[in-house]
């Protein structure tokens, strides 16, 4: 695989993650436990979808279809998102844990990509970084507050962390051209990224009274990057694309 194809694969998985988790988090609109949280989750969901559009535009510049076509005409097996982002929102405890695990991974990813040799990606990464920094602050605030809350809130957060953990490890599924990306200084690679993420979240979870699952039980849930998804993704895509299917000229 040459560097252009490797770059496309990288862009697709990042953009697809953002598009899908953006739509998942938007499902809290009107349902948040507090008005402030309703607004916050809706705002962050819009950020994610907007970021995905920027990356789909980079793909378009590399010869792929336009952003609307890429976002709204593919079926589940054509998506490169991790399985973590496609899971239903569940209770607020799960959505907060997923928010925490995903956004700290994104923070680490875009921090690394700010120095990418592919300048268009470095530029958008710098642009995204401020938004994502806010997202991580929001996630950490609530995970800490609920983790250090009463026995019930701590128990629910720990249960969600246990459930989400192996899905979260699946975010770092190595691509088919890791060596090309690393050699060309486009991206540091998924192994290095996971290490940065883990070193960042470990003390935060510990300070929140939560325990990372024992490494003996780690079993990363891979497959999403190569089109293997849960039964939850296709129904979400069908719902997402309903307006576009009716009127392809509609803008998002």
C-alpha positions as YAML, in Angstrom:
chain: A
units: angstrom
residues:
- id: 1
  name: UNK
  ca: [0.00, 0.00, 0.00]
- id: 2
  name: UNK
  ca: [1.43, 3.39, -1.01]
- id: 3
  name: UNK
  ca: [1.38, 6.46, 1.22]
- id: 4
  name: UNK
  ca: [-1.74, 7.97, -0.40]
- id: 5
  name: UNK
  ca: [-3.80, 4.82, 0.14]
- id: 6
  name: UNK
  ca: [-2.44, 4.54, 3.69]
- id: 7
  name: UNK
  ca: [-3.43, 8.16, 4.33]
- id: 8
  name: UNK
  ca: [-6.94, 7.54, 2.99]
- id: 9
  name: UNK
  ca: [-7.37, 4.57, 5.32]
- id: 10
  name: UNK
  ca: [-6.30, 6.72, 8.26]
- id: 11
  name: UNK
  ca: [-8.65, 9.54, 7.33]
- id: 12
  name: UNK
  ca: [-11.60, 7.21, 6.81]
- id: 13
  name: UNK
  ca: [-11.32, 5.61, 10.22]
- id: 14
  name: UNK
  ca: [-10.97, 8.94, 12.04]
- id: 15
  name: UNK
  ca: [-13.81, 10.59, 10.11]
- id: 16
  name: UNK
  ca: [-16.13, 7.60, 10.43]
- id: 17
  name: UNK
  ca: [-15.53, 7.44, 14.18]
- id: 18
  name: UNK
  ca: [-16.45, 11.11, 14.50]
- id: 19
  name: UNK
  ca: [-19.53, 10.91, 12.29]
- id: 20
  name: UNK
  ca: [-20.97, 7.90, 14.11]
- id: 21
  name: UNK
  ca: [-20.27, 9.01, 17.68]
- id: 22
  name: UNK
  ca: [-21.56, 12.45, 16.74]
- id: 23
  name: UNK
  ca: [-24.87, 10.93, 15.71]
- id: 24
  name: UNK
  ca: [-24.95, 8.65, 18.74]
- id: 25
  name: UNK
  ca: [-24.33, 11.53, 21.16]
- id: 26
  name: UNK
  ca: [-26.98, 13.63, 19.40]
- id: 27
  name: UNK
  ca: [-29.51, 11.06, 20.62]
- id: 28
  name: UNK
  ca: [-29.23, 12.68, 24.06]
- id: 29
  name: UNK
  ca: [-30.79, 15.89, 22.69]
- id: 30
  name: UNK
  ca: [-33.93, 16.45, 24.71]
- id: 31
  name: UNK
  ca: [-33.09, 13.55, 27.04]
- id: 32
  name: UNK
  ca: [-30.12, 14.80, 29.08]
- id: 33
  name: UNK
  ca: [-30.49, 14.52, 32.86]
- id: 34
  name: UNK
  ca: [-29.88, 18.29, 33.18]
- id: 35
  name: UNK
  ca: [-30.64, 21.08, 30.72]
- id: 36
  name: UNK
  ca: [-26.95, 22.05, 30.77]
- id: 37
  name: UNK
  ca: [-25.94, 18.50, 29.89]
- id: 38
  name: UNK
  ca: [-28.56, 18.28, 27.17]
- id: 39
  name: UNK
  ca: [-27.01, 21.37, 25.55]
- id: 40
  name: UNK
  ca: [-23.42, 20.20, 26.16]
- id: 41
  name: UNK
  ca: [-23.89, 16.77, 24.57]
- id: 42
  name: UNK
  ca: [-25.73, 18.32, 21.62]
- id: 43
  name: UNK
  ca: [-22.95, 20.87, 21.11]
- id: 44
  name: UNK
  ca: [-20.19, 18.24, 21.27]
- id: 45
  name: UNK
  ca: [-22.13, 16.04, 18.86]
- id: 46
  name: UNK
  ca: [-22.23, 18.93, 16.38]
- id: 47
  name: UNK
  ca: [-18.48, 19.41, 16.81]
- id: 48
  name: UNK
  ca: [-17.85, 15.77, 15.97]
- id: 49
  name: UNK
  ca: [-20.01, 15.82, 12.85]
- id: 50
  name: UNK
  ca: [-18.38, 19.05, 11.72]
- id: 51
  name: UNK
  ca: [-14.93, 17.56, 12.23]
- id: 52
  name: UNK
  ca: [-15.89, 14.52, 10.19]
- id: 53
  name: UNK
  ca: [-16.95, 16.78, 7.31]
- id: 54
  name: UNK
  ca: [-13.52, 18.45, 7.31]
- id: 55
  name: UNK
  ca: [-11.84, 15.05, 7.04]
- id: 56
  name: UNK
  ca: [-14.21, 13.83, 4.34]
- id: 57
  name: UNK
  ca: [-13.24, 16.97, 2.43]
- id: 58
  name: UNK
  ca: [-9.58, 15.97, 2.73]
- id: 59
  name: UNK
  ca: [-10.53, 12.57, 1.31]
- id: 60
  name: UNK
  ca: [-12.38, 14.32, -1.53]
- id: 61
  name: UNK
  ca: [-9.19, 16.25, -2.30]
- id: 62
  name: UNK
  ca: [-7.41, 12.89, -2.53]
- id: 63
  name: UNK
  ca: [-9.88, 11.63, -5.13]
- id: 64
  name: UNK
  ca: [-12.69, 10.15, -3.03]
- id: 65
  name: UNK
  ca: [-16.36, 11.08, -3.45]
- id: 66
  name: UNK
  ca: [-17.76, 14.31, -1.99]
- id: 67
  name: UNK
  ca: [-18.52, 14.39, 1.79]
- id: 68
  name: UNK
  ca: [-22.29, 13.89, 1.48]
- id: 69
  name: UNK
  ca: [-21.88, 10.88, -0.78]
- id: 70
  name: UNK
  ca: [-19.25, 9.35, 1.49]
- id: 71
  name: UNK
  ca: [-21.23, 10.00, 4.66]
- id: 72
  name: UNK
  ca: [-24.68, 9.01, 3.47]
- id: 73
  name: UNK
  ca: [-24.45, 6.35, 0.76]
- id: 74
  name: UNK
  ca: [-22.28, 3.65, 2.30]
- id: 75
  name: UNK
  ca: [-23.57, 0.58, 4.10]
- id: 76
  name: UNK
  ca: [-22.17, -0.76, 7.39]
- id: 77
  name: UNK
  ca: [-19.47, -3.02, 5.86]
- id: 78
  name: UNK
  ca: [-18.04, 0.03, 4.05]
- id: 79
  name: UNK
  ca: [-17.51, 1.97, 7.29]
- id: 80
  name: UNK
  ca: [-14.17, 2.04, 9.11]
- id: 81
  name: UNK
  ca: [-15.40, 3.15, 12.53]
- id: 82
  name: UNK
  ca: [-14.50, 1.28, 15.70]
- id: 83
  name: UNK
  ca: [-17.27, -0.77, 17.25]
- id: 84
  name: UNK
  ca: [-17.16, 1.40, 20.40]
- id: 85
  name: UNK
  ca: [-18.78, 4.38, 18.70]
- id: 86
  name: UNK
  ca: [-21.67, 2.47, 17.17]
- id: 87
  name: UNK
  ca: [-23.00, 0.98, 20.40]
- id: 88
  name: UNK
  ca: [-26.37, 2.39, 21.57]
- id: 89
  name: UNK
  ca: [-26.19, 5.26, 24.05]
- id: 90
  name: UNK
  ca: [-27.44, 3.09, 26.94]
- id: 91
  name: UNK
  ca: [-27.66, 4.90, 30.28]
- id: 92
  name: UNK
  ca: [-25.90, 8.18, 30.96]
- id: 93
  name: UNK
  ca: [-23.19, 6.30, 32.84]
- id: 94
  name: UNK
  ca: [-22.20, 4.39, 29.69]
- id: 95
  name: UNK
  ca: [-22.37, 7.43, 27.43]
- id: 96
  name: UNK
  ca: [-20.14, 9.39, 29.82]
- id: 97
  name: UNK
  ca: [-17.58, 6.58, 30.03]
- id: 98
  name: UNK
  ca: [-17.56, 6.21, 26.24]
- id: 99
  name: UNK
  ca: [-17.24, 9.99, 25.93]
- id: 100
  name: UNK
  ca: [-14.25, 9.91, 28.31]
- id: 101
  name: UNK
  ca: [-12.47, 6.99, 26.65]
- id: 102
  name: UNK
  ca: [-13.11, 8.18, 23.09]
- id: 103
  name: UNK
  ca: [-12.32, 11.85, 23.55]
- id: 104
  name: UNK
  ca: [-9.06, 11.26, 25.36]
- id: 105
  name: UNK
  ca: [-8.09, 8.96, 22.48]
- id: 106
  name: UNK
  ca: [-9.01, 11.75, 20.06]
- id: 107
  name: UNK
  ca: [-7.04, 14.26, 22.14]
- id: 108
  name: UNK
  ca: [-3.96, 12.05, 21.89]
- id: 109
  name: UNK
  ca: [-4.55, 11.37, 18.19]
- id: 110
  name: UNK
  ca: [-4.92, 14.98, 17.12]
- id: 111
  name: UNK
  ca: [-2.10, 16.12, 19.37]
- id: 112
  name: UNK
  ca: [0.15, 13.71, 17.45]
- id: 113
  name: UNK
  ca: [-1.31, 14.70, 14.08]
- id: 114
  name: UNK
  ca: [-0.59, 18.39, 14.65]
- id: 115
  name: UNK
  ca: [2.95, 17.57, 13.50]
- id: 116
  name: UNK
  ca: [1.93, 15.25, 10.65]
- id: 117
  name: UNK
  ca: [4.00, 15.52, 7.49]
- id: 118
  name: UNK
  ca: [0.71, 15.73, 5.58]
- id: 119
  name: UNK
  ca: [0.12, 19.44, 6.09]
- id: 120
  name: UNK
  ca: [-3.64, 19.56, 5.38]
- id: 121
  name: UNK
  ca: [-4.17, 17.00, 8.15]
- id: 122
  name: UNK
  ca: [-1.79, 18.84, 10.50]
- id: 123
  name: UNK
  ca: [-3.74, 22.05, 9.91]
- id: 124
  name: UNK
  ca: [-7.18, 20.60, 10.64]
- id: 125
  name: UNK
  ca: [-5.76, 18.80, 13.68]
- id: 126
  name: UNK
  ca: [-4.65, 22.13, 15.13]
- id: 127
  name: UNK
  ca: [-8.10, 23.51, 14.37]
- id: 128
  name: UNK
  ca: [-9.85, 20.57, 16.09]
- id: 129
  name: UNK
  ca: [-7.59, 20.48, 19.12]
- id: 130
  name: UNK
  ca: [-9.26, 23.30, 21.05]
- id: 131
  name: UNK
  ca: [-12.70, 21.72, 20.67]
- id: 132
  name: UNK
  ca: [-11.45, 18.31, 21.72]
- id: 133
  name: UNK
  ca: [-9.63, 19.76, 24.72]
- id: 134
  name: UNK
  ca: [-12.98, 21.11, 25.93]
- id: 135
  name: UNK
  ca: [-14.60, 17.71, 25.31]
- id: 136
  name: UNK
  ca: [-12.01, 15.97, 27.50]
- id: 137
  name: UNK
  ca: [-12.47, 18.54, 30.27]
- id: 138
  name: UNK
  ca: [-16.21, 17.94, 30.20]
- id: 139
  name: UNK
  ca: [-15.78, 14.16, 30.23]
- id: 140
  name: UNK
  ca: [-13.26, 14.17, 33.04]
- id: 141
  name: UNK
  ca: [-15.37, 16.51, 35.20]
- id: 142
  name: UNK
  ca: [-18.39, 14.22, 35.09]
- id: 143
  name: UNK
  ca: [-16.51, 10.94, 35.35]
- id: 144
  name: UNK
  ca: [-14.71, 12.28, 38.41]
- id: 145
  name: UNK
  ca: [-17.88, 13.63, 40.00]
- id: 146
  name: UNK
  ca: [-19.84, 10.42, 39.52]
- id: 147
  name: UNK
  ca: [-16.91, 8.11, 40.23]
- id: 148
  name: UNK
  ca: [-16.35, 9.88, 43.54]
- id: 149
  name: UNK
  ca: [-20.05, 10.11, 44.28]
- id: 150
  name: UNK
  ca: [-22.03, 7.65, 46.33]
- id: 151
  name: UNK
  ca: [-21.79, 3.88, 46.16]
- id: 152
  name: UNK
  ca: [-24.48, 3.63, 43.48]
- id: 153
  name: UNK
  ca: [-22.94, 6.17, 41.12]
- id: 154
  name: UNK
  ca: [-19.47, 4.70, 41.54]
- id: 155
  name: UNK
  ca: [-20.82, 1.21, 40.90]
- id: 156
  name: UNK
  ca: [-22.60, 2.23, 37.71]
- id: 157
  name: UNK
  ca: [-19.55, 4.05, 36.36]
- id: 158
  name: UNK
  ca: [-17.30, 1.10, 37.16]
- id: 159
  name: UNK
  ca: [-19.70, -1.33, 35.49]
- id: 160
  name: UNK
  ca: [-19.78, 0.84, 32.36]
- id: 161
  name: UNK
  ca: [-16.00, 1.12, 32.33]
- id: 162
  name: UNK
  ca: [-15.67, -2.65, 32.56]
- id: 163
  name: UNK
  ca: [-18.12, -3.11, 29.68]
- id: 164
  name: UNK
  ca: [-16.62, -0.43, 27.44]
- id: 165
  name: UNK
  ca: [-12.96, -1.23, 28.02]
- id: 166
  name: UNK
  ca: [-12.31, -3.89, 25.37]
- id: 167
  name: UNK
  ca: [-14.39, -1.93, 22.86]
- id: 168
  name: UNK
  ca: [-12.22, 1.09, 23.65]
- id: 169
  name: UNK
  ca: [-9.05, -0.91, 23.02]
- id: 170
  name: UNK
  ca: [-10.53, -1.66, 19.61]
- id: 171
  name: UNK
  ca: [-10.08, 2.02, 18.71]
- id: 172
  name: UNK
  ca: [-6.38, 1.25, 18.34]
- id: 173
  name: UNK
  ca: [-6.75, -1.57, 15.83]
- id: 174
  name: UNK
  ca: [-3.60, -1.38, 13.67]
- id: 175
  name: UNK
  ca: [-4.18, -0.46, 10.06]
- id: 176
  name: UNK
  ca: [-2.78, -2.36, 7.08]
- id: 177
  name: UNK
  ca: [-0.14, 0.29, 6.44]
- id: 178
  name: UNK
  ca: [1.08, 1.36, 9.88]
- id: 179
  name: UNK
  ca: [4.71, 1.14, 8.79]
- id: 180
  name: UNK
  ca: [4.11, 3.40, 5.80]
- id: 181
  name: UNK
  ca: [2.40, 6.05, 7.92]
- id: 182
  name: UNK
  ca: [5.17, 5.96, 10.52]
- id: 183
  name: UNK
  ca: [7.97, 5.98, 7.95]
- id: 184
  name: UNK
  ca: [6.45, 8.94, 6.11]
- id: 185
  name: UNK
  ca: [5.92, 10.83, 9.41]
- id: 186
  name: UNK
  ca: [2.21, 11.04, 8.71]
- id: 187
  name: UNK
  ca: [1.12, 9.34, 11.96]
- id: 188
  name: UNK
  ca: [2.83, 7.80, 14.97]
- id: 189
  name: UNK
  ca: [0.90, 4.52, 14.67]
- id: 190
  name: UNK
  ca: [-1.83, 2.94, 16.78]
- id: 191
  name: UNK
  ca: [0.46, 1.20, 19.28]
- id: 192
  name: UNK
  ca: [2.18, 4.45, 20.22]
- id: 193
  name: UNK
  ca: [-1.18, 6.21, 20.32]
- id: 194
  name: UNK
  ca: [-2.65, 3.63, 22.71]
- id: 195
  name: UNK
  ca: [0.33, 4.07, 25.02]
- id: 196
  name: UNK
  ca: [-0.14, 7.86, 25.09]
- id: 197
  name: UNK
  ca: [-3.87, 7.43, 25.76]
- id: 198
  name: UNK
  ca: [-3.35, 4.90, 28.52]
- id: 199
  name: UNK
  ca: [-0.77, 7.03, 30.32]
- id: 200
  name: UNK
  ca: [-3.15, 9.97, 30.17]
- id: 201
  name: UNK
  ca: [-6.35, 8.29, 31.40]
- id: 202
  name: UNK
  ca: [-4.87, 6.00, 34.06]
- id: 203
  name: UNK
  ca: [-4.28, 8.66, 36.75]
- id: 204
  name: UNK
  ca: [-7.58, 10.37, 35.92]
- id: 205
  name: UNK
  ca: [-9.58, 7.18, 36.42]
- id: 206
  name: UNK
  ca: [-7.68, 6.38, 39.60]
- id: 207
  name: UNK
  ca: [-8.40, 9.87, 40.95]
- id: 208
  name: UNK
  ca: [-12.06, 9.27, 40.12]
- id: 209
  name: UNK
  ca: [-12.21, 6.14, 42.24]
- id: 210
  name: UNK
  ca: [-12.44, 3.84, 39.22]
- id: 211
  name: UNK
  ca: [-10.32, 0.80, 38.43]
- id: 212
  name: UNK
  ca: [-9.08, -0.09, 34.97]
- id: 213
  name: UNK
  ca: [-9.84, -3.75, 34.22]
- id: 214
  name: UNK
  ca: [-6.97, -6.15, 34.87]
- id: 215
  name: UNK
  ca: [-4.66, -6.48, 31.89]
- id: 216
  name: UNK
  ca: [-5.12, -10.26, 32.03]
- id: 217
  name: UNK
  ca: [-8.67, -9.68, 30.82]
- id: 218
  name: UNK
  ca: [-7.87, -7.30, 27.99]
- id: 219
  name: UNK
  ca: [-9.29, -8.58, 24.71]
- id: 220
  name: UNK
  ca: [-9.46, -5.73, 22.20]
- id: 221
  name: UNK
  ca: [-12.60, -5.89, 20.08]
- id: 222
  name: UNK
  ca: [-11.23, -5.39, 16.58]
- id: 223
  name: UNK
  ca: [-12.94, -5.61, 13.22]
- id: 224
  name: UNK
  ca: [-14.59, -2.23, 12.85]
- id: 225
  name: UNK
  ca: [-11.68, -0.82, 10.89]
- id: 226
  name: UNK
  ca: [-12.15, -3.50, 8.23]
- id: 227
  name: UNK
  ca: [-15.94, -3.35, 8.01]
- id: 228
  name: UNK
  ca: [-16.91, -5.87, 10.70]
- id: 229
  name: UNK
  ca: [-19.55, -4.22, 12.85]
- id: 230
  name: UNK
  ca: [-22.17, -4.91, 15.48]
- id: 231
  name: UNK
  ca: [-25.83, -5.28, 14.60]
- id: 232
  name: UNK
  ca: [-26.33, -1.70, 15.82]
- id: 233
  name: UNK
  ca: [-24.56, 0.17, 13.02]
- id: 234
  name: UNK
  ca: [-26.78, -0.49, 10.01]
- id: 235
  name: UNK
  ca: [-30.02, 0.63, 11.73]
- id: 236
  name: UNK
  ca: [-28.23, 3.82, 12.80]
- id: 237
  name: UNK
  ca: [-27.04, 4.44, 9.23]
- id: 238
  name: UNK
  ca: [-30.55, 3.87, 7.90]
- id: 239
  name: UNK
  ca: [-31.89, 6.45, 10.33]
- id: 240
  name: UNK
  ca: [-29.02, 8.87, 9.64]
- id: 241
  name: UNK
  ca: [-29.51, 8.76, 5.89]
- id: 242
  name: UNK
  ca: [-33.30, 9.01, 5.83]
- id: 243
  name: UNK
  ca: [-33.39, 12.68, 4.80]
- id: 244
  name: UNK
  ca: [-30.59, 12.27, 2.25]
- id: 245
  name: UNK
  ca: [-32.36, 9.27, 0.74]
- id: 246
  name: UNK
  ca: [-35.53, 11.33, 0.32]
- id: 247
  name: UNK
  ca: [-33.72, 14.47, -0.88]
- id: 248
  name: UNK
  ca: [-30.04, 14.15, -1.85]
- id: 249
  name: UNK
  ca: [-29.83, 17.92, -2.32]
- id: 250
  name: UNK
  ca: [-30.41, 18.52, 1.41]
- id: 251
  name: UNK
  ca: [-27.39, 20.05, 3.16]
- id: 252
  name: UNK
  ca: [-25.93, 19.04, 6.56]
...
